[in-house]
Amino acid sequence: MWLALGQDALSGALWLSMLLLLLLASSSDLHKPSRERRLLELSFTDSVPYLDSLPSPLEFYREWVCPNKPCIIRNAVNHWPALKKWTLAYLREIMNSKLVSVAVTPNGYADAVYQDWFVMPEERHMPFSAFLDIVEKKVTSPGVFYVQKQCSNLTEEFPELMGDVEPEIPWMSEAVGKKPDAVNFWLGESAAVTSLHKDHYENLYCVISGEKHFLLHPPSDRPFIPYVFMLHISELYPSATYHIAENGSFEVVDDKAAEKVPWIPLDPLNPDLERFPEYAQAKPLRCTVKSGEMLYLPSLWFHHVQQSHGCIAVNYWYDMEYDLKYSYYQLLDSLTKAIARKS
């Protein structure tokens, strides 16, 4: 049977089998650091390294994408007109009163766990100029406002700005053999926070102005990260949406039509270690991405994001390859869930 699968499949199967044996051998103690866990790490690094120049497509794929390692590339987008042009005044002039999608929350946390619900922001369609009035504090309004819709909103809602950036990152497209699935535009208040989560994308995150502050966990920290707190009741959180009432207060409205969602209830900036003691063994990496810099955020890495006020960024999502590292994560995830059910 193995001969029919070919040498590559056999090597992968043997590698995965050895990994399974090592993990099962220590599965009763999976939440403790082990030599095997660090040796089998696909993505561990002590810090996020910097590159001073753009790599070749082959070099980037070999040195960063394949080993699933993050890096920050300096001066990666200095040739973009956006770096000089995208002031708030320029954006106001170009976009003016065009209606755009804005996420509004009471606390800055969109798509996050709140009181055992997975709560999404109120999505408000408003003139871009009115949104900028809030960012520039010319007017006050209840809540925290963030342009963060992630369905390629740069190409769909802000096509007027596409000439100031690139529709793709050419060397990345060549490295992975595909074009990006989405190109997203981000602009918001400093109180807007992205809760800890992971994506199935190779992510190139480019900061135009201001700073983005990332807290990262490699996929191998999965045993220490509480993916669902209500594990013994349900592995999924019911969905809800924030809704602002006439008096300016926010309500959590049950979205009965939406599917339930797995999510991470932990705040890595202020973790409740009594509730989630395993998280004390995780090793987060922190980095700041500044204007003109690009973060390569590998697929399946957990990340939590903050920003300076009015920070402007663009990111490119390239679909990941569902290869051996994906199998590694799925195995680790399944073992973690199985052990949690037994405990």
CORRA-V990458 format. One record per pair of residues at least 24 apart in sequence whose ideal C-beta (glycine too) atoms are under 8 Angstrom apart, sorted by the first residue. I is the first residue (numbers start at 0). GAP is how many residues later the second one is. D is the distance in whole Angstrom. If there is no record, write none. Layout:
I:GAP:D / I:GAP:D
This chain:
11:312:6 / 11:315:8 / 14:309:7 / 15:308:7 / 15:311:6 / 15:312:8 / 15:315:7 / 18:309:7 / 18:312:7 / 19:311:7 / 22:308:7 / 22:309:7 / 22:312:6 / 23:311:8 / 26:308:6 / 26:311:8 / 26:312:6 / 27:311:8 / 29:193:5 / 29:305:7 / 29:306:7 / 29:309:6 / 30:192:6 / 30:193:7 / 30:247:5 / 30:250:7 / 30:308:8 / 31:249:7 / 32:248:6 / 36:183:6 / 39:180:8 / 40:177:7 / 40:179:5 / 41:25:7 / 41:26:5 / 41:176:8 / 41:177:7 / 41:178:7 / 41:283:5 / 41:286:6 / 42:24:7 / 42:25:4 / 42:26:6 / 42:175:4 / 42:176:6 / 42:177:7 / 42:255:6 / 42:258:7 / 42:282:8 / 43:174:5 / 43:176:6 / 44:24:6 / 44:25:7 / 44:173:8 / 44:240:7 / 45:239:8 / 46:238:6 / 46:240:8 / 47:24:6 / 47:168:7 / 47:237:6 / 47:239:4 / 47:247:8 / 49:24:6 / 53:117:6 / 54:116:7 / 55:115:7 / 56:114:5 / 56:115:7 / 56:117:4 / 56:118:4 / 57:117:7 / 59:111:7 / 59:112:7 / 59:115:5 / 59:236:8 / 60:114:4 / 60:115:7 / 63:232:6 / 63:234:7 / 64:110:6 / 64:111:7 / 64:137:6 / 64:233:7 / 67:150:8 / 67:151:7 / 67:230:5 / 67:231:7 / 67:232:7 / 67:233:8 / 67:257:5 / 68:229:7 / 69:146:6 / 69:215:8 / 69:217:8 / 69:225:7 / 69:226:6 / 69:227:6 / 69:228:6 / 69:231:7 / 70:224:8 / 70:225:5 / 71:215:6 / 71:217:6 / 71:221:6 / 71:222:7 / 71:223:5 / 71:224:8 / 72:220:7 / 72:221:5 / 72:223:7 / 73:218:7 / 73:219:6 / 74:217:6 / 74:218:8 / 75:130:7 / 75:216:7 / 75:217:6 / 75:218:4 / 76:88:8 / 76:129:5 / 76:131:8 / 76:215:6 / 76:217:6 / 77:214:5 / 79:84:6 / 79:85:5 / 79:86:7 / 79:128:8 / 80:82:7 / 80:83:4 / 80:84:8 / 81:79:7 / 81:82:4 / 81:83:5 / 81:126:5 / 81:232:7 / 82:125:6 / 82:126:8 / 82:208:7 / 82:209:6 / 84:79:6 / 85:75:8 / 85:78:7 / 85:122:5 / 85:123:6 / 85:226:6 / 86:122:8 / 87:44:6 / 87:47:7 / 87:48:6 / 87:222:6 / 90:37:7 / 90:41:7 / 90:70:8 / 90:96:8 / 90:221:8 / 91:36:7 / 91:37:6 / 91:40:5 / 93:66:5 / 93:67:7 / 94:33:4 / 94:34:7 / 94:63:7 / 94:65:6 / 94:66:8 / 95:31:8 / 95:32:7 / 95:33:6 / 96:30:4 / 96:31:7 / 96:32:5 / 96:33:8 / 97:29:7 / 97:30:5 / 97:62:8 / 98:26:5 / 98:27:7 / 98:28:6 / 98:29:8 / 99:25:7 / 99:26:7 / 99:27:8 / 99:28:5 / 99:31:7 / 99:47:6 / 99:53:8 / 99:57:5 / 99:58:7 / 100:24:6 / 100:46:7 / 100:48:4 / 100:52:7 / 100:56:6 / 101:24:6 / 101:29:5 / 101:43:5 / 101:44:7 / 101:45:6 / 102:42:7 / 102:43:5 / 102:44:8 / 102:45:5 / 102:46:7 / 102:85:8 / 102:89:8 / 103:39:5 / 103:40:7 / 103:41:6 / 103:42:8 / 103:138:7 / 103:140:7 / 104:38:6 / 104:39:5 / 104:41:8 / 104:87:8 / 104:137:6 / 104:145:7 / 105:36:8 / 105:37:6 / 105:38:7 / 105:136:7 / 105:144:4 / 106:37:7 / 106:84:8 / 107:36:4 / 107:38:8 / 107:81:7 / 107:83:4 / 107:84:5 / 107:85:5 / 108:84:5 / 108:86:6 / 109:36:6 / 109:38:6 / 109:82:7 / 109:84:8 / 109:85:8 / 110:83:8 / 110:84:6 / 110:86:7 / 110:152:8 / 111:83:4 / 111:151:7 / 112:82:7 / 112:116:8 / 112:124:6 / 112:150:5 / 112:151:7 / 112:152:4 / 113:138:7 / 114:137:7 / 115:113:8 / 115:114:6 / 115:121:7 / 115:122:8 / 116:120:6 / 116:121:6 / 116:122:7 / 116:123:4 / 116:135:6 / 116:137:8 / 117:119:4 / 117:120:7 / 117:121:5 / 117:122:7 / 117:142:8 / 117:143:4 / 117:145:5 / 118:120:8 / 118:121:5 / 118:122:7 / 118:123:6 / 118:133:6 / 119:119:7 / 119:120:7 / 119:121:5 / 119:122:7 / 119:135:8 / 120:25:8 / 120:120:7 / 120:121:6 / 121:119:6 / 121:120:5 / 121:121:6 / 121:122:6 / 121:128:8 / 122:26:7 / 133:55:8 / 134:52:7 / 134:53:7 / 134:54:6 / 134:174:8 / 134:175:6 / 135:174:8 / 141:102:6 / 141:106:4 / 141:107:8 / 141:108:7 / 142:101:7 / 142:107:7 / 143:44:8 / 143:45:5 / 143:47:5 / 143:48:5 / 144:43:6 / 144:44:6 / 144:47:7 / 145:40:8 / 145:41:8 / 145:42:3 / 145:43:7 / 145:46:4 / 146:38:6 / 146:39:7 / 146:40:5 / 146:41:6 / 147:36:8 / 147:38:6 / 147:40:7 / 147:44:7 / 147:46:8 / 148:35:8 / 149:32:7 / 149:34:5 / 149:167:8 / 150:31:7 / 151:29:8 / 151:30:4 / 151:31:5 / 151:32:7 / 152:31:6 / 152:32:6 / 153:29:5 / 153:30:6 / 153:31:4 / 153:160:6 / 154:28:5 / 156:28:8 / 157:27:5 / 160:24:7 / 164:41:8 / 164:149:6 / 167:148:7 / 168:35:5 / 168:147:6 / 171:30:8 / 171:32:6 / 171:144:7 / 171:146:6 / 172:145:8 / 175:26:7 / 175:142:5 / 175:145:8 / 177:140:6 / 177:141:7 / 178:139:8 / 179:136:4 / 179:137:6 / 179:138:5 / 180:136:5 / 180:137:7 / 180:138:5 / 181:134:8 / 181:135:4 / 182:131:7 / 182:132:7 / 182:133:6 / 182:134:8 / 183:130:7 / 183:131:5 / 183:133:7 / 184:127:8 / 184:128:8 / 184:129:6 / 185:121:8 / 185:125:7 / 185:126:7 / 185:127:4 / 185:128:7 / 185:129:7 / 186:123:7 / 186:124:7 / 186:125:5 / 186:126:8 / 187:119:7 / 187:122:8 / 187:123:7 / 188:120:6 / 188:121:8 / 189:116:8 / 189:117:6 / 189:118:6 / 189:119:4 / 189:120:8 / 189:121:8 / 191:115:7 / 192:111:7 / 192:112:7 / 192:113:6 / 193:109:7 / 193:110:6 / 193:111:4 / 193:112:8 / 194:68:8 / 194:69:7 / 194:72:8 / 194:109:7 / 195:29:8 / 195:68:5 / 195:70:6 / 195:71:8 / 195:72:5 / 195:106:6 / 195:107:7 / 195:108:4 / 196:66:7 / 196:67:6 / 196:105:7 / 196:106:7 / 197:102:5 / 197:103:6 / 197:104:5 / 197:105:7 / 198:100:7 / 198:101:8 / 198:118:7 / 199:99:6 / 199:100:7 / 199:119:7 / 199:120:5 / 200:98:6 / 200:116:4 / 200:117:6 / 200:118:6 / 200:119:6 / 201:94:8 / 201:95:8 / 201:96:6 / 201:97:5 / 201:115:8 / 201:116:4 / 201:117:8 / 201:118:6 / 202:92:8 / 202:93:7 / 202:94:4 / 202:95:8 / 202:96:8 / 202:112:6 / 202:113:7 / 202:114:6 / 202:115:8 / 203:90:6 / 203:91:7 / 203:92:6 / 203:93:8 / 203:111:6 / 203:112:4 / 203:114:7 / 204:84:6 / 204:89:7 / 204:90:4 / 204:92:6 / 204:108:6 / 204:110:4 / 205:87:8 / 205:88:5 / 205:107:6 / 205:108:5 / 205:109:7 / 205:110:8 / 206:82:5 / 206:83:6 / 206:84:5 / 206:85:7 / 206:86:6 / 206:87:8 / 206:104:7 / 206:105:8 / 206:106:5 / 207:83:6 / 207:104:4 / 207:105:6 / 207:106:7 / 208:82:5 / 208:101:7 / 208:102:7 / 208:103:5 / 209:81:7 / 209:97:6 / 209:98:4 / 209:99:7 / 209:100:6 / 209:101:3 / 209:102:6 / 209:103:8 / 210:77:5 / 210:78:7 / 210:79:5 / 210:80:8 / 210:96:7 / 210:97:5 / 210:100:6 / 211:76:7 / 211:77:5 / 211:83:8 / 211:93:6 / 211:94:7 / 211:95:5 / 211:96:8 / 211:99:6 / 211:101:6 / 212:73:7 / 212:74:8 / 212:75:5 / 212:92:7 / 212:93:4 / 212:94:7 / 213:72:7 / 213:73:5 / 213:74:8 / 213:75:7 / 213:81:7 / 213:83:7 / 213:89:6 / 213:90:7 / 213:91:6 / 214:53:5 / 214:54:7 / 214:69:5 / 214:70:7 / 214:71:5 / 214:88:7 / 214:89:4 / 214:90:8 / 215:68:6 / 215:69:4 / 215:70:7 / 215:71:7 / 215:81:7 / 215:85:6 / 215:86:7 / 215:87:5 / 216:51:8 / 216:65:6 / 216:66:8 / 216:67:6 / 216:68:8 / 216:84:7 / 216:85:4 / 216:86:8 / 217:67:8 / 217:83:6 / 217:84:8 / 218:81:4 / 218:82:6 / 218:83:8 / 218:106:7 / 218:109:7 / 218:110:5 / 218:113:7 / 219:112:7 / 220:61:5 / 220:62:7 / 220:81:7 / 221:107:7 / 221:110:5 / 221:111:6 / 221:114:6 / 222:55:7 / 222:109:7 / 222:112:8 / 222:113:5 / 222:116:8 / 223:54:5 / 223:55:5 / 223:56:8 / 223:57:5 / 223:58:4 / 224:39:6 / 224:41:7 / 224:53:8 / 224:54:7 / 224:57:6 / 224:77:6 / 225:38:6 / 225:39:6 / 225:40:5 / 225:50:5 / 225:52:7 / 225:53:7 / 226:35:6 / 226:36:8 / 226:37:6 / 226:106:8 / 226:109:8 / 226:110:8 / 227:34:5 / 227:35:7 / 227:37:8 / 228:36:5 / 228:46:8 / 228:47:8 / 230:106:8 / 230:109:5 / 230:110:7 / 231:109:8 / 233:26:7 / 234:27:6 / 234:102:8 / 235:24:3 / 235:25:6 / 235:26:6 / 236:24:5 / 236:25:7 / 236:26:6 / 263:38:7 / 267:36:5 / 268:35:7 / 298:26:8 / 298:27:8 / 299:25:7 / 299:26:7 / 299:29:5
